[in-house]
Amino acid sequence: MTTSAPLPAESAHETAAGTTDRLVEMNRAYAAKFTDPGMDARPVLQVAVVACMDARLDLHAALGLELGDCHTIRNAGGVVTDDTIRSLTISQRALGTRTVILIHHTGCGLESLTEDFRHELEDEVGQRPAWAVEAFRDVDQDVRQSMQRVRTNPFLPHKDDVRGFVFDVHTGLLREIDPTS
């Protein structure tokens, strides 16, 4: 399945506007065939998936999920941050999820960044970001850290079924991470 079409050679601004226009047009085509599935916001499988925002990860396809099966929370690195905890807390306490699956991946861009990124931003714009980059060198260890952050958070009532994985962007396979290694 092709997920992107070549864009005409335009200026960067025109390309961005053209991309947005193309996506809005695609939405019109989608809406013309759309049928309300009649479901609410509670995921059928009672699972929340936390994953990296990397465009190479098609989580629903990789996990065999359908619309309504899960909550999907994505950010740079799939790292469990305060905002991830916020979303998981709402997911569990208000919308009934009980399982948390964490998915990082091979070749993540956060493996090549450092906290110097924040300093560079501060130098450029004159203000330091309030957030941490959460860069890492060992993807397995970062998955373990994310599992630990979920398992020890006082706001999350369901911590018994928390598992972490690394998705291989070349094979599509998940490799489970032992939280104790």
FIKOLZA-1660 file (N, C-alpha, C; in steps of 0.1 Angstrom, whole numbers, plus 5000, padded with zeros to 4 digits):
% residues 181
   i   px   py   pz ch aa at
   1 5008 4988 5000  A  M  N
   1 5000 5000 5000  A  M CA
   1 5009 5012 5000  A  M  C
   2 5006 5021 4991  A  T  N
   2 5014 5034 4991  A  T CA
   2 5007 5044 5000  A  T  C
   3 5016 5050 5009  A  T  N
   3 5010 5059 5019  A  T CA
   3 5013 5073 5015  A  T  C
   4 5022 5076 5005  A  S  N
   4 5024 5089 5002  A  S CA
   4 5027 5090 4987  A  S  C
   5 5022 5101 4981  A  A  N
   5 5024 5104 4967  A  A CA
   5 5035 5114 4965  A  A  C
   6 5042 5114 4954  A  P  N
   6 5053 5124 4952  A  P CA
   6 5046 5138 4951  A  P  C
   7 5053 5148 4957  A  L  N
   7 5048 5161 4957  A  L CA
   7 5055 5169 4946  A  L  C
   8 5048 5178 4940  A  P  N
   8 5054 5187 4930  A  P CA
   8 5065 5195 4936  A  P  C
   9 5075 5199 4928  A  A  N
   9 5086 5207 4932  A  A CA
   9 5081 5221 4934  A  A  C
  10 5079 5225 4947  A  E  N
  10 5074 5238 4950  A  E CA
  10 5083 5244 4962  A  E  C
  11 5080 5256 4966  A  S  N
  11 5087 5261 4977  A  S CA
  11 5083 5253 4990  A  S  C
  12 5090 5254 5000  A  A  N
  12 5087 5247 5013  A  A CA
  12 5073 5250 5018  A  A  C
  13 5070 5263 5018  A  H  N
  13 5057 5267 5023  A  H CA
  13 5045 5262 5014  A  H  C
  14 5047 5263 5001  A  E  N
  14 5037 5258 4991  A  E CA
  14 5036 5243 4993  A  E  C
  15 5047 5236 4995  A  T  N
  15 5046 5221 4997  A  T CA
  15 5038 5218 5009  A  T  C
  16 5041 5225 5020  A  A  N
  16 5033 5222 5032  A  A CA
  16 5019 5225 5030  A  A  C
  17 5015 5236 5024  A  A  N
  17 5001 5239 5022  A  A CA
  17 4995 5229 5012  A  A  C
  18 5002 5225 5002  A  G  N
  18 4997 5215 4993  A  G CA
  18 4995 5202 4999  A  G  C
  19 5004 5198 5009  A  T  N
  19 5002 5185 5016  A  T CA
  19 4989 5186 5024  A  T  C
  20 4988 5197 5031  A  T  N
  20 4976 5198 5040  A  T CA
  20 4963 5198 5031  A  T  C
  21 4963 5205 5020  A  D  N
  21 4952 5205 5011  A  D CA
  21 4949 5191 5006  A  D  C
  22 4959 5184 5002  A  R  N
  22 4958 5170 4997  A  R CA
  22 4951 5161 5008  A  R  C
  23 4956 5163 5021  A  L  N
  23 4950 5155 5031  A  L CA
  23 4936 5158 5034  A  L  C
  24 4932 5171 5033  A  V  N
  24 4918 5175 5035  A  V CA
  24 4910 5169 5024  A  V  C
  25 4915 5169 5012  A  E  N
  25 4908 5163 5001  A  E CA
  25 4906 5148 5003  A  E  C
  26 4916 5142 5008  A  M  N
  26 4915 5127 5011  A  M CA
  26 4904 5125 5022  A  M  C
  27 4903 5134 5031  A  N  N
  27 4893 5133 5042  A  N CA
  27 4879 5134 5036  A  N  C
  28 4877 5143 5026  A  R  N
  28 4864 5144 5019  A  R CA
  28 4860 5131 5013  A  R  C
  29 4870 5124 5007  A  A  N
  29 4867 5111 5000  A  A CA
  29 4864 5101 5011  A  A  C
  30 4871 5101 5022  A  Y  N
  30 4869 5092 5033  A  Y CA
  30 4855 5094 5039  A  Y  C
  31 4851 5107 5042  A  A  N
  31 4839 5110 5048  A  A CA
  31 4827 5107 5039  A  A  C
  32 4829 5107 5026  A  A  N
  32 4818 5103 5017  A  A CA
  32 4814 5089 5018  A  A  C
  33 4824 5080 5022  A  K  N
  33 4821 5066 5024  A  K CA
  33 4819 5062 5039  A  K  C
  34 4821 5072 5048  A  F  N
  34 4821 5069 5062  A  F CA
  34 4807 5065 5067  A  F  C
  35 4807 5055 5076  A  T  N
  35 4795 5051 5083  A  T CA
  35 4799 5051 5098  A  T  C
  36 4791 5058 5106  A  D  N
  36 4793 5058 5120  A  D CA
  36 4793 5044 5126  A  D  C
  37 4804 5040 5132  A  P  N
  37 4805 5026 5137  A  P CA
  37 4797 5024 5149  A  P  C
  38 4792 5035 5155  A  G  N
  38 4783 5034 5167  A  G CA
  38 4790 5029 5180  A  G  C
  39 4803 5032 5181  A  M  N
  39 4810 5028 5193  A  M CA
  39 4813 5041 5201  A  M  C
  40 4817 5039 5213  A  D  N
  40 4821 5050 5221  A  D CA
  40 4836 5050 5223  A  D  C
  41 4842 5058 5231  A  A  N
  41 4856 5060 5232  A  A CA
  41 4863 5049 5240  A  A  C
  42 4856 5040 5246  A  R  N
  42 4862 5029 5254  A  R CA
  42 4867 5018 5244  A  R  C
  43 4880 5015 5245  A  P  N
  43 4886 5005 5236  A  P CA
  43 4880 4991 5239  A  P  C
  44 4877 4984 5228  A  V  N
  44 4871 4971 5230  A  V CA
  44 4880 4961 5237  A  V  C
  45 4893 4962 5234  A  L  N
  45 4903 4952 5240  A  L CA
  45 4908 4957 5253  A  L  C
  46 4904 4969 5258  A  Q  N
  46 4908 4975 5271  A  Q CA
  46 4923 4976 5271  A  Q  C
  47 4929 4980 5260  A  V  N
  47 4944 4981 5259  A  V CA
  47 4948 4995 5255  A  V  C
  48 4958 5000 5260  A  A  N
  48 4965 5013 5256  A  A CA
  48 4978 5010 5251  A  A  C
  49 4982 5014 5239  A  V  N
  49 4995 5012 5233  A  V CA
  49 5002 5025 5233  A  V  C
  50 5014 5025 5238  A  V  N
  50 5023 5037 5238  A  V CA
  50 5034 5034 5229  A  V  C
  51 5036 5042 5218  A  A  N
  51 5046 5039 5208  A  A CA
  51 5052 5052 5203  A  A  C
  52 5063 5050 5196  A  C  N
  52 5070 5061 5190  A  C CA
  52 5062 5067 5178  A  C  C
  53 5064 5079 5175  A  M  N
  53 5056 5086 5165  A  M CA
  53 5062 5083 5151  A  M  C
  54 5073 5075 5150  A  D  N
  54 5080 5073 5138  A  D CA
  54 5070 5068 5127  A  D  C
  55 5071 5074 5115  A  A  N
  55 5062 5072 5104  A  A CA
  55 5063 5057 5099  A  A  C
  56 5073 5050 5102  A  R  N
  56 5075 5036 5097  A  R CA
  56 5066 5026 5105  A  R  C
  57 5061 5030 5116  A  L  N
  57 5053 5021 5125  A  L CA
  57 5038 5022 5122  A  L  C
  58 5033 5012 5115  A  D  N
  58 5018 5012 5113  A  D CA
  58 5013 5002 5124  A  D  C
  59 5010 5008 5135  A  L  N
  59 5007 5000 5147  A  L CA
  59 4994 4991 5145  A  L  C
  60 4984 4996 5139  A  H  N
  60 4972 4988 5138  A  H CA
  60 4975 4976 5129  A  H  C
  61 4982 4978 5118  A  A  N
  61 4985 4967 5109  A  A CA
  61 4995 4957 5116  A  A  C
  62 5005 4962 5123  A  A  N
  62 5015 4954 5129  A  A CA
  62 5009 4945 5140  A  A  C
  63 4999 4950 5147  A  L  N
  63 4993 4943 5158  A  L CA
  63 4979 4937 5155  A  L  C
  64 4975 4938 5143  A  G  N
  64 4962 4932 5138  A  G CA
  64 4950 4939 5145  A  G  C
  65 4951 4952 5148  A  L  N
  65 4941 4959 5154  A  L CA
  65 4931 4965 5145  A  L  C
  66 4919 4967 5149  A  E  N
  66 4908 4973 5142  A  E CA
  66 4904 4986 5149  A  E  C
  67 4897 4995 5142  A  L  N
  67 4891 5007 5148  A  L CA
  67 4884 5003 5160  A  L  C
  68 4887 5010 5171  A  G  N
  68 4880 5008 5184  A  G CA
  68 4886 4998 5193  A  G  C
  69 4897 4991 5189  A  D  N
  69 4903 4981 5197  A  D CA
  69 4911 4987 5208  A  D  C
  70 4918 4998 5206  A  C  N
  70 4928 5003 5216  A  C CA
  70 4928 5018 5216  A  C  C
  71 4935 5024 5226  A  H  N
  71 4939 5037 5226  A  H CA
  71 4953 5037 5222  A  H  C
  72 4957 5047 5213  A  T  N
  72 4971 5048 5209  A  T CA
  72 4977 5061 5213  A  T  C
  73 4988 5060 5220  A  I  N
  73 4994 5072 5225  A  I CA
  73 5008 5073 5219  A  I  C
  74 5011 5083 5211  A  R  N
  74 5024 5083 5204  A  R CA
  74 5031 5096 5207  A  R  C
  75 5045 5095 5208  A  N  N
  75 5053 5106 5210  A  N CA
  75 5067 5102 5205  A  N  C
  76 5076 5112 5205  A  A  N
  76 5090 5109 5201  A  A CA
  76 5096 5099 5210  A  A  C
  77 5100 5087 5204  A  G  N
  77 5106 5077 5212  A  G CA
  77 5097 5067 5219  A  G  C
  78 5084 5070 5220  A  G  N
  78 5074 5062 5227  A  G CA
  78 5078 5062 5242  A  G  C
  79 5084 5073 5246  A  V  N
  79 5089 5074 5260  A  V CA
  79 5077 5077 5269  A  V  C
  80 5077 5072 5281  A  V  N
  80 5067 5075 5291  A  V CA
  80 5070 5088 5298  A  V  C
  81 5064 5098 5294  A  T  N
  81 5066 5112 5299  A  T CA
  81 5054 5115 5308  A  T  C
  82 5054 5127 5314  A  D  N
  82 5043 5132 5322  A  D CA
  82 5030 5132 5314  A  D  C
  83 5031 5136 5301  A  D  N
  83 5019 5137 5293  A  D CA
  83 5014 5123 5289  A  D  C
  84 5023 5114 5288  A  T  N
  84 5019 5100 5285  A  T CA
  84 5012 5095 5297  A  T  C
  85 5017 5097 5309  A  I  N
  85 5010 5093 5321  A  I CA
  85 4996 5099 5322  A  I  C
  86 4995 5112 5318  A  R  N
  86 4982 5119 5318  A  R CA
  86 4972 5111 5309  A  R  C
  87 4977 5108 5297  A  S  N
  87 4968 5101 5288  A  S CA
  87 4965 5087 5293  A  S  C
  88 4974 5080 5298  A  L  N
  88 4972 5066 5304  A  L CA
  88 4962 5067 5316  A  L  C
  89 4964 5077 5324  A  T  N
  89 4955 5078 5336  A  T CA
  89 4940 5080 5331  A  T  C
  90 4938 5089 5321  A  I  N
  90 4925 5091 5316  A  I CA
  90 4920 5078 5309  A  I  C
  91 4929 5072 5302  A  S  N
  91 4925 5059 5295  A  S CA
  91 4920 5049 5305  A  S  C
  92 4928 5047 5316  A  Q  N
  92 4924 5037 5326  A  Q CA
  92 4913 5041 5334  A  Q  C
  93 4913 5052 5340  A  R  N
  93 4903 5056 5350  A  R CA
  93 4890 5061 5344  A  R  C
  94 4890 5067 5333  A  A  N
  94 4877 5071 5327  A  A CA
  94 4872 5063 5315  A  A  C
  95 4881 5055 5309  A  L  N
  95 4877 5048 5297  A  L CA
  95 4880 5033 5297  A  L  C
  96 4884 5027 5309  A  G  N
  96 4884 5013 5311  A  G CA
  96 4895 5005 5306  A  G  C
  97 4907 5011 5302  A  T  N
  97 4918 5002 5298  A  T CA
  97 4924 4996 5310  A  T  C
  98 4930 4984 5308  A  R  N
  98 4936 4976 5319  A  R CA
  98 4950 4972 5315  A  R  C
  99 4953 4971 5302  A  T  N
  99 4966 4966 5297  A  T CA
  99 4974 4978 5291  A  T  C
 100 4987 4978 5293  A  V  N
 100 4995 4988 5286  A  V CA
 100 5006 4981 5279  A  V  C
 101 5007 4984 5266  A  I  N
 101 5018 4978 5257  A  I CA
 101 5027 4990 5253  A  I  C
 102 5040 4989 5255  A  L  N
 102 5049 4999 5251  A  L CA
 102 5057 4994 5239  A  L  C
 103 5058 5002 5229  A  I  N
 103 5066 4998 5217  A  I CA
 103 5076 5009 5213  A  I  C
 104 5088 5006 5214  A  H  N
 104 5099 5014 5209  A  H CA
 104 5103 5007 5196  A  H  C
 105 5114 5012 5189  A  H  N
 105 5117 5005 5176  A  H CA
 105 5132 5007 5174  A  H  C
 106 5137 4999 5165  A  T  N
 106 5151 4999 5160  A  T CA
 106 5153 5012 5152  A  T  C
 107 5165 5017 5152  A  G  N
 107 5168 5029 5144  A  G CA
 107 5161 5042 5148  A  G  C
 108 5158 5043 5161  A  C  N
 108 5150 5055 5165  A  C CA
 108 5159 5068 5165  A  C  C
 109 5153 5079 5161  A  G  N
 109 5160 5091 5160  A  G CA
 109 5165 5096 5174  A  G  C
 110 5158 5092 5185  A  L  N
 110 5163 5097 5198  A  L CA
 110 5176 5090 5202  A  L  C
 111 5180 5080 5195  A  E  N
 111 5193 5074 5198  A  E CA
 111 5205 5083 5193  A  E  C
 112 5202 5092 5185  A  S  N
 112 5212 5101 5179  A  S CA
 112 5212 5115 5185  A  S  C
 113 5202 5118 5194  A  L  N
 113 5201 5131 5200  A  L CA
 113 5207 5130 5214  A  L  C
 114 5209 5142 5220  A  T  N
 114 5213 5143 5234  A  T CA
 114 5205 5155 5239  A  T  C
 115 5207 5157 5252  A  E  N
 115 5200 5168 5259  A  E CA
 115 5206 5182 5253  A  E  C
 116 5217 5181 5246  A  D  N
 116 5223 5193 5240  A  D CA
 116 5213 5199 5230  A  D  C
 117 5204 5191 5225  A  F  N
 117 5193 5196 5216  A  F CA
 117 5185 5207 5223  A  F  C
 118 5182 5206 5236  A  R  N
 118 5175 5216 5243  A  R CA
 118 5184 5229 5243  A  R  C
 119 5197 5227 5246  A  H  N
 119 5205 5239 5247  A  H CA
 119 5206 5246 5233  A  H  C
 120 5207 5238 5223  A  E  N
 120 5207 5244 5209  A  E CA
 120 5194 5252 5206  A  E  C
 121 5183 5247 5211  A  L  N
 121 5171 5254 5209  A  L CA
 121 5171 5267 5217  A  L  C
 122 5176 5266 5229  A  E  N
 122 5177 5278 5237  A  E CA
 122 5185 5289 5231  A  E  C
 123 5197 5285 5225  A  D  N
 123 5205 5294 5218  A  D CA
 123 5198 5300 5206  A  D  C
 124 5190 5292 5199  A  E  N
 124 5184 5297 5187  A  E CA
 124 5172 5306 5190  A  E  C
 125 5164 5302 5199  A  V  N
 125 5151 5310 5201  A  V CA
 125 5151 5318 5214  A  V  C
 126 5161 5317 5222  A  G  N
 126 5162 5325 5234  A  G CA
 126 5154 5320 5246  A  G  C
 127 5149 5308 5245  A  Q  N
 127 5142 5302 5256  A  Q CA
 127 5144 5287 5257  A  Q  C
 128 5147 5281 5268  A  R  N
 128 5149 5267 5270  A  R CA
 128 5136 5260 5271  A  R  C
 129 5134 5249 5263  A  P  N
 129 5122 5241 5265  A  P CA
 129 5120 5236 5279  A  P  C
 130 5108 5235 5283  A  A  N
 130 5105 5230 5297  A  A CA
 130 5106 5215 5297  A  A  C
 131 5106 5208 5285  A  W  N
 131 5106 5194 5285  A  W CA
 131 5120 5188 5283  A  W  C
 132 5122 5176 5286  A  A  N
 132 5134 5169 5284  A  A CA
 132 5134 5162 5270  A  A  C
 133 5145 5160 5264  A  V  N
 133 5145 5153 5251  A  V CA
 133 5142 5138 5253  A  V  C
 134 5147 5133 5264  A  E  N
 134 5145 5118 5267  A  E CA
 134 5152 5110 5257  A  E  C
 135 5164 5115 5253  A  A  N
 135 5172 5107 5244  A  A CA
 135 5178 5094 5251  A  A  C
 136 5181 5085 5243  A  F  N
 136 5187 5072 5249  A  F CA
 136 5197 5066 5239  A  F  C
 137 5205 5057 5245  A  R  N
 137 5215 5050 5237  A  R CA
 137 5212 5035 5235  A  R  C
 138 5204 5030 5245  A  D  N
 138 5201 5016 5246  A  D CA
 138 5186 5015 5245  A  D  C
 139 5180 5010 5234  A  V  N
 139 5166 5010 5233  A  V CA
 139 5159 5000 5243  A  V  C
 140 5166 4989 5245  A  D  N
 140 5161 4979 5255  A  D CA
 140 5159 4985 5269  A  D  C
 141 5170 4992 5273  A  Q  N
 141 5170 4998 5286  A  Q CA
 141 5159 5009 5287  A  Q  C
 142 5157 5016 5276  A  D  N
 142 5147 5027 5276  A  D CA
 142 5133 5021 5277  A  D  C
 143 5131 5009 5271  A  V  N
 143 5118 5002 5272  A  V CA
 143 5116 4998 5287  A  V  C
 144 5127 4993 5293  A  R  N
 144 5126 4989 5308  A  R CA
 144 5123 5001 5316  A  R  C
 145 5129 5013 5313  A  Q  N
 145 5126 5025 5321  A  Q CA
 145 5112 5029 5319  A  Q  C
 146 5107 5028 5307  A  S  N
 146 5093 5032 5305  A  S CA
 146 5083 5023 5312  A  S  C
 147 5086 5009 5312  A  M  N
 147 5078 5000 5319  A  M CA
 147 5078 5003 5334  A  M  C
 148 5089 5007 5339  A  Q  N
 148 5091 5010 5354  A  Q CA
 148 5083 5023 5357  A  Q  C
 149 5083 5033 5348  A  R  N
 149 5076 5045 5350  A  R CA
 149 5061 5042 5351  A  R  C
 150 5056 5033 5343  A  V  N
 150 5041 5029 5343  A  V CA
 150 5039 5022 5356  A  V  C
 151 5047 5012 5359  A  R  N
 151 5044 5003 5371  A  R CA
 151 5045 5010 5384  A  R  C
 152 5052 5021 5385  A  T  N
 152 5054 5028 5398  A  T CA
 152 5045 5041 5399  A  T  C
 153 5038 5044 5389  A  N  N
 153 5030 5056 5389  A  N CA
 153 5018 5055 5398  A  N  C
 154 5016 5064 5408  A  P  N
 154 5004 5062 5417  A  P CA
 154 4991 5065 5411  A  P  C
 155 4990 5072 5399  A  F  N
 155 4978 5076 5393  A  F CA
 155 4972 5064 5385  A  F  C
 156 4980 5054 5381  A  L  N
 156 4975 5043 5373  A  L CA
 156 4971 5031 5382  A  L  C
 157 4958 5028 5381  A  P  N
 157 4954 5017 5390  A  P CA
 157 4957 5003 5384  A  P  C
 158 4959 5002 5371  A  H  N
 158 4961 4989 5365  A  H CA
 158 4976 4988 5360  A  H  C
 159 4984 4981 5367  A  K  N
 159 4998 4980 5364  A  K CA
 159 5003 4965 5363  A  K  C
 160 4994 4956 5364  A  D  N
 160 4998 4942 5364  A  D CA
 160 5001 4937 5350  A  D  C
 161 4995 4943 5340  A  D  N
 161 4997 4938 5326  A  D CA
 161 5003 4950 5318  A  D  C
 162 5016 4952 5320  A  V  N
 162 5024 4962 5313  A  V CA
 162 5036 4954 5307  A  V  C
 163 5036 4955 5294  A  R  N
 163 5047 4948 5286  A  R CA
 163 5053 4957 5276  A  R  C
 164 5066 4955 5274  A  G  N
 164 5073 4963 5265  A  G CA
 164 5080 4956 5254  A  G  C
 165 5081 4962 5242  A  F  N
 165 5086 4956 5230  A  F CA
 165 5095 4965 5222  A  F  C
 166 5103 4960 5214  A  V  N
 166 5111 4967 5204  A  V CA
 166 5106 4962 5190  A  V  C
 167 5101 4971 5182  A  F  N
 167 5097 4968 5168  A  F CA
 167 5109 4969 5159  A  F  C
 168 5111 4959 5151  A  D  N
 168 5122 4959 5141  A  D CA
 168 5117 4965 5128  A  D  C
 169 5122 4977 5125  A  V  N
 169 5117 4984 5113  A  V CA
 169 5120 4977 5100  A  V  C
 170 5130 4968 5100  A  H  N
 170 5133 4960 5088  A  H CA
 170 5126 4947 5086  A  H  C
 171 5122 4941 5097  A  T  N
 171 5114 4928 5096  A  T CA
 171 5100 4929 5100  A  T  C
 172 5096 4940 5107  A  G  N
 172 5082 4941 5112  A  G CA
 172 5079 4933 5125  A  G  C
 173 5089 4926 5130  A  L  N
 173 5087 4918 5142  A  L CA
 173 5089 4925 5155  A  L  C
 174 5081 4921 5165  A  L  N
 174 5083 4927 5178  A  L CA
 174 5092 4917 5186  A  L  C
 175 5100 4923 5194  A  R  N
 175 5109 4916 5203  A  R CA
 175 5105 4920 5218  A  R  C
 176 5101 4911 5226  A  E  N
 176 5097 4915 5239  A  E CA
 176 5109 4917 5248  A  E  C
 177 5108 4927 5257  A  I  N
 177 5119 4931 5266  A  I CA
 177 5115 4926 5280  A  I  C
 178 5125 4919 5286  A  D  N
 178 5123 4914 5299  A  D CA
 178 5126 4926 5308  A  D  C
 179 5116 4929 5317  A  P  N
 179 5118 4941 5326  A  P CA
 179 5128 4939 5336  A  P  C
 180 5133 4927 5339  A  T  N
 180 5143 4925 5349  A  T CA
 180 5157 4924 5344  A  T  C
 181 5159 4923 5331  A  S  N
 181 5173 4921 5326  A  S CA
 181 5182 4933 5328  A  S  C
% end
